[in-house]
Amino acid sequence: MTIIEAASVNVKTLADGTLRVSMDVEPRHAQAAFALFGAPGTPMALAALKKSYNVDERRIYATGFSNGAHFTYLLWATRPNVFAAFAPVAGRIRPTAMPKEPRPILIIGGARDAQVAFPDQRAAMGVAIRLNGVDGKMKSCGDGCTLYGGETPAPVMTWIHQGGHEYPRATSGKIAAFFHEH
């Protein structure tokens, strides 16, 4: 039985031996993806992965672009203790999926995004900063990058690039580095 058709699951072993498992889901299959990874489905999906792979439960991360970013925020709201850190790219927090527990997060947004309004992305950054209790504890971490509460257990890193609704070339490296620290 195919639960999510037209989805691709990718498993890659990184240089340090870490496994990166990713799943690309078309928007029309988002409900099925939520059934697997959302509220009740996450333990089932992880159990299936554990049958084939050695999963370090302290190093499970969630990231996504656009609709995947919305889904990443949903996972933060519904399963905060399953994931070590989060990294949404070009997304907003929907009022029905408001996170309640501080977690490390890297939020990436485009200042000229016409698809997911930048003020909505900025609002999500504000939610994370307030929830994680790191307001006012900021320092620059590069061009367009700000780290809030870097010395805390739940830092917020924001990277605002000058592009639109896109996944800039440096994004995967920034996410991998952030996840490696958390």
Secondary structure, 3 states (H helix, E strand, C coil): CCCCCCCEEEEEECCCCCEEEEEECCHHHHHHHHHHHCCCCHHHHHHHHHHHCCCCCCCCEEEEECHHHHHHHHHHHHCCCCCCEEEEECCCCCHHHCCCCCCCEEEEEECCCCCCCHHHHHHHHHHHHHHCCCCCCEEEEECCEEEECCCCCCCEEEEEECCCCCCCCCHHHHHHHHHHHC
